[in-house]
Amino acid sequence: MKNIYEVIKKGESSTIEFKKSLREEREILETICSFINSKGGIILVGVGDDGQILGVDIGKGTVEDLINKIKFSIEPIIIPQIETTELEGKKLLVIKVSEGLNKPYFLKGVAFKRIGKTNQRLTKNELERIIVEKFKGLISFEERAIDINLEDFEETAIKSFISTVRISRKINLAYLTKKDFLKRLGLIRENKPVNAAALCFLSNPQIHFPYTLIKCGRFKNG
């Protein structure tokens, strides 16, 4: 790793952590979890808190064992970049952690974040915020746009729907064009019909959705 001296010189921070040895396994895993839930960072194993280069014993299976411990301790699964380097005749282990793309990450059921030089548990409110942020951009199957020509939609099916709604719900839906009708029902996205429109108003939606089923239920006293 280039400029390793510069990294050590900066000292521990929100993105840099020193560990004396691999015996500090729990603390190393917590820091990895913290970094991936934050902005990423670097862990140097074999360096004292004061930046003194102590070195660490690195055997044939050391890196592989550490990767497996990380893999089976943190969820979703991550595999950070781990390198070995040598300074002043002593071996160091360099663990590079990138910011996670699938937050939150949990170490044995607990999520951590990095604040300054410390690892802190994420609160319930913080977890809820991250989860909401994670899923708010996802689009459900019914809302996904599909590349189907509007001419393929059955006008008779649309008019039958309008008639049924008028009789059963006492709602009058105006019909000018297929596109206008689907747009007013919120069934147009990115200037294309969505899957829900195709399922409801195509004469043979199975062509596009061979494994899709529409199941309906009715309450006994309904």
Residue, then its C-alpha position, 0 to 999 in steps of 0.5 A: m500500500k502506497n503512502i502507508y507512513e502518511v496514513i499512520k502519521k495522520g493517526e486514528s480518525s473517522t476513517i482510520e483505525f489501528k489494531k495491535s493484533l488479530r486477537e482484537e477480533r471483535e473490535i476489528l469486526e465492529t470497525i468493519c461494520s462501522f466503516i461500511n455503514s459510514k463512509g468506509g475506511i482503513i484498518l491497520v493491524g499491527v500498529g499501536d494506538d500511538g502509531q507505533i509499528l508493532g507488526v503482526d504474525i501472518g501465516k499461510g491461512t491468516v488472510e483467508d481465515l479473517i475473510n471467512k470470519i468477516k463473511f460469516s459475521i456481517e450481514p449482508i455479506i461483505i468481503p473487504q480488500i485485505e493486503t499485507t505490507e511490510l514496514e521497518g521489517k515488520k508485517l502489517l495487515v491492511i483492511k480496506v473497507s468501502e462504504g456499503l451499497n446495501k445499508p444497514y449492515f449488521l454484526k451478529g444482529v447489531a448495526f454500528k456506525r463510525i463517529g470520530k474515532t469510535n464505533q457506535r450502535l445505530t439507534k432504532n430511529e437511525l435504522e428506520r431512516i436508513i431502511v426507509e431511504k433504502f427502499k423508497g426508490l424501489i418500484s413495485f412490479e405493478e408500477r414498472a413501465i413496459d414497452i408495449n404499444l398502446e394499440d395492443f390494449e383492448e378498447t372493449a376491455i377498457k370500456s367494460f371496466i368503465s361500465t362496471v365501475r359506473i354501475s358498482r361504484k357509481i363513478n363516471l370515468a371519461y374515455l377519450t383515448k387509451k393513453d389519456f385513460l391510462k394516464r388518469l388512472g396512474l397507469i402510465r410511467e416514463n410515457k409507457p404503460v405499466n405492468a398493472a395496465a397490461l395485466c388488466f387491459l391486454s387481451n392476452p397478458q400471458i404473452h408478456f407475463p407467463y408466470t403471473l397470476i391475479k388472485c381475487g378474494r371476497f369476504k363471506n358477508g361482502 
